Amino acid sequence: MPDKIILVDRIGDVTFRKNKRSKNVSITIRPLKGVIVNLPQYVSYGFAKNIVEKKRDWILKHLPKIEKIENKLTVFTPSTDFFTKYRQLIIIPEKTDHVKTLITPEKILIKYPEHIHVKDHRIQEIIRNTITKTLRTEAKSYLPQRTEVLAQQLNFKFNKVFIKNTKTLWGSCSAQNNINLNLHLMRLPDHLIDYVIIHELCHTIEKNHGRQFWELMDSVLGNAKSLSKELQKHSIQIY
């Protein structure tokens, strides 16, 4: 069943979504998507709207927080310069009723209906999902191989490499010496990708961030904390 958009006083457009798995009416607020109400199929839209109105103060309290996040997000347009490690994002409006996506060896090509504004949250979501798909493909191809090369060069041993899409960590190392690397590393320059990989390789020996860990990092990289500060200038999810 398609979503239903209902205008709610002081809140604006609210998306009501009937879901077979929903047992109760639930309200979420998401960046670029706004207020979303999930409701069981047997619940009427009018009943769900009344619940939203009763929760109006709670929603109005949280909307500014979501808007603050939205203001930090990149809004992708035809003039946006965006690159992954191997590809350039190309966005083109054309006479079509559907968004078309194509990932080539050199490009992430997005064609969207010219009668819909490119800043529409539906267009932006498709663009972000396509970028994420591209980053995952590149990460799986590059990061395990690069980790193996650096481990051999620097005499580290690890178990396996896993590619993740986490919101807070560029990488991590488990107690079993499995290395987790964020697919968003593919947006960083090569020396910072190597820094994160080496950081996690060092954790196969030193499991915390104590003095011995940074001494090990410095023995491999020189002034490791300067690279750490450079990495902090980059954001994982907000791009």
BAFI-3210 file (N, C-alpha, C; in Angstrom, 3 decimals, decimal comma, padded with zeros to 6 digits):
// residues 239
n [1|2|3|4|5|6|7|8|9|10|11|12|13|14|15|16|17|18|19|20|21|22|23|24|25|26|27|28|29|30|31|32|33|34|35|36|37|38|39|40|41|42|43|44|45|46|47|48|49|50|51|52|53|54|55|56|57|58|59|60|61|62|63|64|65|66|67|68|69|70|71|72|73|74|75|76|77|78|79|80|81|82|83|84|85|86|87|88|89|90|91|92|93|94|95|96|97|98|99|100|101|102|103|104|105|106|107|108|109|110|111|112|113|114|115|116|117|118|119|120|121|122|123|124|125|126|127|128|129|130|131|132|133|134|135|136|137|138|139|140|141|142|143|144|145|146|147|148|149|150|151|152|153|154|155|156|157|158|159|160|161|162|163|164|165|166|167|168|169|170|171|172|173|174|175|176|177|178|179|180|181|182|183|184|185|186|187|188|189|190|191|192|193|194|195|196|197|198|199|200|201|202|203|204|205|206|207|208|209|210|211|212|213|214|215|216|217|218|219|220|221|222|223|224|225|226|227|228|229|230|231|232|233|234|235|236|237|238|239]
n.u [000,847|000,619|002,367|000,724|000,301|-000,314|-001,365|-000,543|-001,495|000,774|002,886|003,268|003,676|003,062|004,112|002,217|002,300|001,177|001,722|002,303|003,659|003,494|002,337|001,446|000,770|003,425|005,810|008,320|011,124|013,025|016,069|015,744|013,521|011,509|008,587|007,460|004,876|004,193|001,749|-000,606|-002,398|-005,106|-005,734|-007,149|-006,386|-007,267|-007,437|-004,730|-003,721|-004,818|-003,326|-000,827|-001,327|-001,729|000,821|002,110|003,639|005,927|006,951|007,442|009,421|011,563|011,969|013,698|016,227|016,526|016,480|018,861|020,712|020,093|020,930|023,646|024,094|025,195|023,690|022,865|023,316|023,109|025,426|027,166|030,356|031,559|033,387|034,278|036,774|037,330|035,420|033,302|030,582|027,763|025,039|022,024|019,292|016,368|013,829|011,813|009,992|010,972|013,650|016,876|019,663|023,129|026,097|029,290|032,678|033,938|032,096|029,314|026,242|023,373|020,152|017,402|013,841|013,015|010,905|010,718|012,080|015,553|016,344|014,399|013,431|013,145|014,622|017,153|017,549|017,749|020,064|021,967|021,766|022,698|025,302|026,271|026,063|027,970|030,304|030,490|030,995|033,485|034,983|034,997|036,482|038,944|039,875|040,331|042,441|044,368|044,830|046,031|048,397|049,685|049,929|051,718|053,947|054,583|054,789|052,606|049,962|046,717|043,264|040,589|039,070|036,393|033,806|032,086|029,213|029,186|028,224|029,899|032,568|035,670|037,114|037,740|039,048|038,721|038,756|039,565|041,231|039,990|039,454|037,521|036,389|035,288|033,089|033,035|035,592|036,465|036,108|038,164|041,501|044,360|046,481|045,221|043,443|045,289|046,315|044,152|043,863|046,406|046,266|044,323|045,656|047,735|046,288|046,057|048,135|048,438|045,791|044,481|044,339|046,656|049,917|051,844|050,574|050,530|053,210|053,904|052,441|053,762|056,253|055,775|054,523|055,604|054,839|052,086|049,824|049,361|048,266|045,994|044,622|044,184|042,433|040,202|039,021|037,408|034,175|032,053|029,298|028,025|028,103]
n.v [-001,195|002,207|005,081|007,568|010,996|013,431|016,603|018,109|020,296|022,863|021,115|020,178|018,374|014,974|011,642|008,787|005,384|002,264|-000,877|-004,313|-005,588|-003,927|-003,449|-001,509|002,047|003,992|006,650|008,246|010,415|011,452|012,479|014,339|012,843|013,494|013,481|010,315|007,990|004,849|002,378|-000,206|-002,228|-002,343|-000,028|003,180|006,068|008,457|007,950|007,492|009,993|011,526|010,608|011,582|014,316|014,490|014,002|016,252|018,296|016,884|016,140|018,666|019,519|017,903|018,252|020,521|019,424|017,454|019,021|020,376|018,333|017,802|020,148|019,823|017,863|016,853|018,217|016,857|017,920|018,700|020,238|019,411|018,479|015,433|012,633|009,214|006,765|005,765|006,759|009,314|011,343|011,912|013,866|014,174|015,942|014,845|014,185|012,115|009,629|008,261|007,670|006,974|004,910|004,283|002,530|002,832|001,906|004,346|006,270|007,407|007,443|009,363|009,845|011,913|012,733|015,692|017,247|017,019|018,418|018,359|018,393|017,130|014,824|012,165|011,871|012,560|010,484|008,237|008,905|008,894|006,215|004,942|005,893|004,737|002,025|001,950|002,657|000,456|-001,618|-000,779|-000,786|-003,500|-004,531|-003,245|-002,781|-005,246|-006,402|-004,346|-004,279|-006,764|-006,398|-004,307|-005,546|-007,608|-006,116|-004,764|-006,663|-007,696|-009,718|-010,838|-011,916|-012,007|-009,713|-007,489|-005,667|-002,807|-000,659|001,589|004,171|005,584|004,661|004,414|002,128|-001,070|-003,556|-006,880|-009,117|-011,488|-010,748|-010,005|-007,662|-004,825|-002,664|000,510|001,194|003,804|004,663|004,735|007,240|008,724|010,208|008,345|008,082|008,368|006,257|004,175|004,845|004,256|001,497|000,581|001,450|-000,320|-002,732|-002,445|-002,772|-005,482|-006,239|-004,425|-003,885|-001,675|001,972|002,892|004,074|002,318|001,481|003,833|004,275|002,072|002,683|005,052|004,010|002,839|004,736|007,230|010,404|009,626|010,700|013,111|012,358|011,198|013,463|014,710|012,904|013,287|015,488|014,631|013,335|010,538|009,631|011,980|013,463]
n.w [000,000|-000,906|000,517|002,512|002,453|004,798|005,784|008,755|011,256|012,194|012,132|009,543|006,429|006,914|006,749|006,382|006,915|006,177|007,595|007,498|009,530|011,683|014,952|016,566|016,547|015,537|015,776|013,969|013,377|010,753|009,168|006,175|005,492|007,196|009,323|010,072|010,191|011,238|010,933|011,882|009,479|009,974|011,313|011,134|009,070|010,123|012,881|013,428|012,774|014,811|016,973|016,268|016,513|019,251|020,060|019,303|020,617|021,405|018,903|017,733|019,429|018,739|016,004|015,317|015,946|014,031|011,755|012,105|011,679|009,005|007,801|007,775|006,000|002,762|-000,053|-002,973|-006,254|-009,815|-010,075|-008,154|-006,960|-006,542|-005,528|-005,453|-004,663|-007,204|-008,944|-010,408|-009,455|-011,431|-012,168|-013,836|-015,173|-016,906|-019,428|-018,117|-016,279|-014,195|-011,857|-012,991|-012,582|-012,959|-012,661|-013,677|-014,648|-014,256|-013,488|-011,450|-012,402|-012,390|-013,431|-013,342|-013,094|-014,758|-013,972|-011,296|-008,385|-007,807|-005,174|-003,807|-001,318|-002,034|-004,390|-003,407|-001,585|-003,254|-004,642|-002,539|-001,716|-004,002|-004,123|-001,742|-002,397|-004,435|-003,000|-001,319|-003,139|-004,177|-001,816|-001,042|-003,073|-002,836|-000,098|001,512|000,041|000,149|002,885|003,276|001,809|003,267|005,749|005,191|004,375|006,738|008,638|010,156|011,520|010,788|011,037|009,461|007,065|007,279|005,698|006,642|007,265|009,199|011,564|013,216|013,458|011,762|011,578|013,175|015,462|016,330|019,196|018,174|016,211|013,854|011,343|010,964|008,514|007,466|004,799|003,903|003,892|001,330|000,417|001,287|001,099|-000,109|001,793|004,230|004,232|004,404|006,914|008,649|008,228|009,108|011,730|012,744|012,296|014,106|016,398|016,516|017,990|020,165|022,166|023,199|023,465|024,634|025,835|024,723|022,434|020,812|020,564|019,033|016,727|015,962|015,372|012,995|011,357|011,912|012,971|014,209|015,471|014,224|011,814|012,833|013,754|011,315|010,146|011,722|010,654|008,717|007,987|008,673|008,047|007,211|004,282]
ca.u [000,000|001,460|002,319|-000,279|000,813|-001,387|-000,915|-000,913|-001,312|002,008|003,945|003,475|003,379|003,434|003,963|001,566|002,711|000,578|002,736|001,777|004,367|003,242|001,297|000,989|001,120|004,720|006,209|009,756|011,516|014,283|016,602|015,308|012,248|010,513|007,831|006,908|004,006|003,898|000,529|-001,146|-003,313|-006,489|-005,902|-007,505|-005,488|-007,789|-007,027|-003,286|-003,499|-005,135|-002,178|000,219|-001,701|-001,499|002,268|002,605|004,700|007,139|007,459|007,975|010,652|012,637|012,175|014,919|017,413|016,611|016,842|020,286|021,415|019,865|021,740|025,024|024,172|025,391|022,554|023,456|022,702|023,949|026,689|027,958|031,591|031,673|034,184|034,757|038,162|037,464|034,308|032,757|029,122|027,175|023,586|021,479|017,830|015,911|012,400|011,544|009,113|011,643|015,073|017,702|021,016|024,089|027,452|030,276|034,012|034,423|031,040|028,039|025,353|022,004|019,250|016,168|012,808|013,247|009,755|010,870|013,274|016,610|016,478|013,333|014,057|013,153|015,770|018,363|017,711|018,235|021,465|022,780|021,798|023,550|026,675|026,621|026,275|029,253|031,359|030,609|031,656|034,888|035,627|035,211|037,524|040,227|040,343|040,973|043,717|045,308|045,170|046,974|049,678|050,303|050,279|052,933|055,048|054,890|054,932|051,459|049,103|045,315|042,439|039,780|038,629|034,968|033,426|030,912|028,685|028,877|028,031|030,834|033,935|036,314|037,572|037,875|039,726|038,121|039,673|040,049|042,029|039,235|039,494|036,330|036,699|034,106|033,078|033,236|037,020|036,712|036,020|039,337|042,759|045,032|047,303|044,346|042,986|046,388|046,410|043,117|044,218|047,556|045,732|043,684|046,695|048,438|045,433|046,251|049,200|048,057|044,331|043,923|044,991|047,633|051,224|052,517|049,914|050,971|054,629|053,902|051,973|054,837|057,347|055,374|054,067|056,199|053,941|050,773|048,725|049,058|047,336|044,741|043,950|043,727|041,267|039,068|038,397|036,498|032,993|031,692|027,970|027,598|028,986]
ca.v [000,000|003,407|006,008|008,631|012,246|014,222|017,859|018,233|021,689|023,259|020,144|020,110|017,079|013,778|010,425|007,677|004,162|001,046|-001,925|-005,586|-005,989|-002,980|-003,832|-000,272|003,256|004,506|007,894|008,490|011,622|011,121|013,516|014,357|012,137|014,134|012,697|009,100|007,262|003,469|001,948|-001,476|-002,067|-002,199|001,276|004,216|007,218|009,475|007,590|007,714|011,439|012,017|010,297|012,548|015,609|014,403|014,011|017,426|018,981|016,041|016,245|020,017|019,615|017,161|018,668|021,330|018,566|016,804|020,063|020,654|017,261|017,994|021,279|019,386|016,875|017,312|018,137|016,555|018,576|018,526|020,975|018,866|017,748|014,345|011,540|008,105|006,501|005,465|007,237|010,662|011,411|012,730|013,959|014,799|015,938|014,525|013,941|010,737|009,508|007,472|007,897|005,927|004,893|003,421|002,580|002,398|001,917|005,704|007,216|007,083|008,250|009,473|010,644|012,073|013,472|017,130|017,922|016,893|019,141|017,429|018,386|016,302|013,804|010,872|011,891|012,548|009,155|007,341|009,269|008,408|004,751|004,535|006,164|003,719|000,780|002,099|002,605|-000,923|-002,379|-000,387|-001,200|-004,946|-004,810|-002,617|-002,771|-006,494|-006,558|-003,365|-004,716|-007,872|-005,839|-003,579|-006,514|-008,288|-005,153|-004,296|-007,842|-007,894|-010,838|-010,638|-013,062|-011,687|-008,330|-007,333|-004,322|-002,370|000,684|002,087|005,615|006,263|004,159|004,135|000,747|-001,681|-004,850|-007,728|-009,912|-012,569|-010,084|-009,681|-006,221|-004,243|-001,396|001,224|001,407|005,231|004,902|004,934|008,682|009,386|010,079|007,054|008,009|008,198|004,867|003,376|005,137|003,504|000,067|000,356|001,629|-001,573|-003,758|-002,262|-003,313|-006,935|-006,400|-003,606|-003,841|-000,411|003,157|003,351|004,572|001,336|001,473|004,971|004,047|001,146|003,452|005,973|003,239|002,486|005,891|008,507|011,148|009,051|011,532|014,152|011,723|011,037|014,764|014,943|012,043|013,855|016,533|013,953|012,764|009,248|009,567|013,261|013,685]
ca.w [000,000|-000,976|001,647|002,442|003,012|005,405|006,377|010,164|011,679|012,882|011,864|008,096|005,820|007,675|005,957|007,082|006,208|006,724|007,595|008,000|010,740|012,769|015,911|017,178|015,828|015,986|015,111|013,880|012,649|010,094|008,271|004,785|005,317|008,034|010,295|009,479|011,110|010,854|011,591|011,400|008,349|010,424|011,955|010,169|009,013|011,030|014,238|013,524|012,770|016,159|017,821|015,913|017,096|020,691|020,244|018,591|021,372|021,321|017,537|017,538|020,215|018,082|014,614|015,126|015,989|012,727|010,794|012,299|010,971|007,573|007,330|007,623|004,934|001,402|-000,963|-004,270|-007,406|-011,007|-009,977|-007,051|-007,244|-005,577|-006,067|-004,644|-005,040|-008,625|-009,762|-010,252|-009,471|-012,484|-011,991|-015,041|-015,311|-018,255|-019,555|-017,732|-015,108|-013,168|-011,656|-013,574|-012,024|-013,656|-012,113|-014,650|-014,029|-014,006|-013,108|-010,814|-013,233|-011,898|-014,261|-012,586|-013,833|-014,682|-013,356|-009,839|-007,945|-007,416|-003,720|-003,248|-000,465|-002,726|-005,296|-002,585|-000,999|-004,312|-004,892|-001,422|-001,758|-005,121|-003,685|-000,757|-003,148|-005,123|-001,992|-000,837|-004,199|-004,211|-000,569|-001,071|-004,051|-002,509|001,285|001,963|-000,656|000,677|004,236|003,124|001,361|004,378|006,790|004,770|004,379|008,088|009,489|011,039|011,180|011,138|010,657|008,287|006,893|007,021|005,282|007,391|007,013|010,533|011,642|014,121|013,436|010,474|011,613|014,499|015,467|017,356|020,017|017,310|015,170|012,649|011,124|010,349|007,858|007,008|003,346|003,615|003,686|-000,087|000,131|001,863|000,348|000,100|003,001|005,387|004,181|004,964|008,339|009,361|008,158|009,994|013,083|013,157|012,353|015,380|017,459|016,633|018,995|021,327|022,071|023,673|022,922|025,613|025,373|023,878|021,116|020,018|020,242|017,899|015,569|015,557|014,788|011,628|010,573|012,303|013,863|013,937|015,968|013,241|010,874|013,561|013,728|009,940|009,935|012,447|009,826|007,792|008,628|008,100|007,413|006,635|003,143]
c.u [000,881|001,318|001,246|000,294|-000,365|-000,771|-001,451|-000,544|-000,054|003,168|004,296|003,112|003,910|003,156|003,370|001,771|002,094|001,529|002,151|002,402|004,118|002,102|000,705|001,336|002,425|005,114|007,726|009,986|012,900|014,751|016,169|013,963|011,133|009,847|007,175|006,115|003,744|002,678|000,067|-002,183|-004,750|-006,767|-006,182|-006,501|-005,952|-007,383|-005,545|-002,967|-003,784|-003,987|-001,043|-000,076|-001,498|-000,005|002,914|003,759|006,012|007,767|008,103|009,275|011,824|012,897|013,417|016,198|017,619|017,022|018,325|021,133|021,293|020,731|023,200|025,202|024,440|024,090|023,121|022,637|023,578|025,289|027,595|029,208|031,766|032,388|034,346|036,197|038,315|036,447|033,893|031,239|028,660|025,663|023,010|019,952|017,447|014,413|012,123|010,635|009,789|013,109|015,833|019,115|021,889|025,463|028,397|031,651|034,516|033,371|029,958|027,022|023,931|021,216|017,896|015,150|012,966|012,089|009,765|012,151|014,302|016,771|015,344|013,957|014,103|014,334|017,064|018,615|018,253|019,708|022,357|022,883|022,709|025,020|027,134|026,893|027,633|030,412|031,573|031,353|033,152|035,635|035,933|036,340|038,895|040,737|040,942|042,346|044,765|045,740|046,196|048,350|050,392|050,730|051,572|054,139|055,515|054,966|053,849|050,702|047,678|044,526|041,671|039,464|037,147|034,682|032,117|030,443|028,220|028,836|029,128|032,288|034,435|036,782|037,599|038,555|039,183|039,192|040,273|040,900|041,334|039,187|038,233|036,695|035,435|034,175|033,295|034,716|037,323|036,491|037,259|040,535|043,500|045,799|046,458|043,702|044,043|046,519|045,394|043,438|045,364|047,145|045,133|044,681|047,489|047,612|045,498|047,330|048,843|046,552|043,707|044,677|045,982|048,950|051,895|051,897|050,455|052,464|054,763|053,469|053,080|055,993|057,051|055,162|054,830|055,274|052,504|049,633|048,410|048,101|045,980|043,943|043,430|042,471|040,026|038,370|037,395|035,357|032,605|030,362|027,539|028,533|028,253]
c.v [001,243|004,279|007,056|009,858|013,076|015,457|017,965|019,629|021,850|022,298|020,118|018,742|015,940|012,564|009,323|006,414|002,944|-000,119|-003,197|-005,984|-005,069|-003,471|-002,612|000,900|003,789|005,705|007,996|009,778|011,366|012,268|013,273|013,667|012,723|013,183|011,523|008,358|005,876|002,999|000,600|-001,236|-001,830|-000,843|002,333|005,360|008,316|009,216|007,869|009,204|012,025|011,750|011,270|013,897|015,616|014,454|015,256|018,108|018,209|016,160|017,610|020,224|018,988|017,589|019,543|020,508|017,880|017,809|020,410|019,602|017,459|019,111|020,906|018,416|017,539|017,166|017,992|017,181|018,319|019,246|020,459|018,160|016,682|013,181|010,448|007,865|006,368|006,174|008,661|010,595|012,378|012,690|014,756|014,778|015,579|014,262|012,453|010,741|008,795|007,891|006,702|006,031|003,913|003,622|002,001|002,379|003,307|006,652|006,566|007,989|008,184|010,369|010,700|012,876|014,978|017,883|017,789|017,596|018,149|017,352|017,622|015,117|012,441|010,773|011,794|011,166|008,166|007,628|008,707|006,880|004,246|004,772|005,093|002,376|000,802|001,982|001,184|-001,788|-002,067|-000,890|-002,692|-005,319|-004,361|-002,905|-004,098|-006,708|-005,606|-003,735|-005,838|-007,360|-005,149|-004,534|-007,242|-007,360|-004,840|-005,427|-007,917|-009,133|-010,532|-011,849|-012,778|-010,191|-008,328|-005,876|-003,960|-000,991|001,250|003,615|006,331|005,851|003,952|002,686|000,244|-003,028|-005,671|-008,466|-011,073|-012,046|-010,052|-008,170|-005,779|-002,879|-000,789|001,469|002,872|005,612|005,205|006,375|009,428|009,306|008,817|006,990|007,870|006,818|003,964|003,598|004,307|002,017|-000,245|000,502|000,310|-002,732|-003,664|-002,801|-004,835|-007,248|-005,670|-003,337|-002,537|000,753|003,757|003,776|003,603|001,257|002,611|004,894|003,098|001,863|004,373|005,229|002,871|003,732|007,182|009,197|010,725|009,964|012,695|013,619|011,511|012,345|015,088|014,128|012,628|014,963|015,954|013,326|011,468|009,327|010,861|013,629|014,366]
c.w [000,000|000,263|001,413|003,143|003,516|006,050|007,798|010,634|012,534|012,639|010,386|007,554|006,677|006,796|006,823|006,258|006,891|006,515|008,210|009,327|011,922|013,656|016,600|016,267|016,397|015,143|015,129|013,105|012,076|009,214|006,837|004,548|006,170|009,013|009,575|010,543|010,531|011,636|011,041|010,299|008,797|011,087|010,893|010,204|009,972|012,465|014,437|013,551|014,147|017,123|017,552|016,557|018,607|021,025|019,627|019,316|021,308|019,945|017,307|018,315|019,464|016,642|014,422|015,148|014,647|011,666|010,901|011,593|009,468|007,012|007,130|006,455|003,587|000,636|-002,368|-005,389|-008,630|-010,940|-008,854|-007,562|-006,163|-006,241|-005,015|-005,079|-006,559|-009,524|-009,432|-010,333|-010,564|-012,321|-013,155|-015,000|-016,746|-018,242|-019,326|-016,522|-013,955|-013,039|-012,235|-012,986|-012,806|-013,050|-013,153|-013,971|-013,659|-013,434|-012,264|-011,498|-012,691|-012,865|-013,568|-013,385|-013,651|-014,046|-011,826|-009,430|-007,430|-005,906|-003,033|-002,497|-001,145|-003,680|-004,501|-001,981|-002,032|-004,602|-003,796|-001,432|-002,869|-004,785|-002,699|-001,429|-003,850|-004,143|-001,492|-001,861|-004,244|-002,974|-000,574|-002,028|-003,570|-001,095|001,769|001,325|-000,105|002,093|004,190|002,735|002,522|005,488|006,441|004,824|005,796|009,113|010,573|010,582|011,643|010,647|009,360|008,246|006,561|006,665|005,969|006,907|008,349|010,543|012,414|013,977|012,013|010,422|013,041|014,336|016,627|018,146|019,218|016,155|013,813|012,526|010,380|009,781|007,262|005,500|002,968|003,563|002,223|-000,523|000,603|000,925|000,767|001,414|004,265|005,401|004,803|006,467|009,133|009,360|009,119|011,462|013,582|013,188|013,650|016,545|017,523|017,666|020,282|021,245|022,571|023,038|023,920|024,983|024,416|022,488|020,256|019,705|019,059|016,627|015,046|014,908|013,344|010,774|010,850|013,286|013,595|014,367|015,032|012,178|011,537|013,550|012,329|009,653|010,592|011,675|008,833|008,578|007,924|007,350|006,745|005,515|002,007]
res [m|p|d|k|i|i|l|v|d|r|i|g|d|v|t|f|r|k|n|k|r|s|k|n|v|s|i|t|i|r|p|l|k|g|v|i|v|n|l|p|q|y|v|s|y|g|f|a|k|n|i|v|e|k|k|r|d|w|i|l|k|h|l|p|k|i|e|k|i|e|n|k|l|t|v|f|t|p|s|t|d|f|f|t|k|y|r|q|l|i|i|i|p|e|k|t|d|h|v|k|t|l|i|t|p|e|k|i|l|i|k|y|p|e|h|i|h|v|k|d|h|r|i|q|e|i|i|r|n|t|i|t|k|t|l|r|t|e|a|k|s|y|l|p|q|r|t|e|v|l|a|q|q|l|n|f|k|f|n|k|v|f|i|k|n|t|k|t|l|w|g|s|c|s|a|q|n|n|i|n|l|n|l|h|l|m|r|l|p|d|h|l|i|d|y|v|i|i|h|e|l|c|h|t|i|e|k|n|h|g|r|q|f|w|e|l|m|d|s|v|l|g|n|a|k|s|l|s|k|e|l|q|k|h|s|i|q|i|y]
***
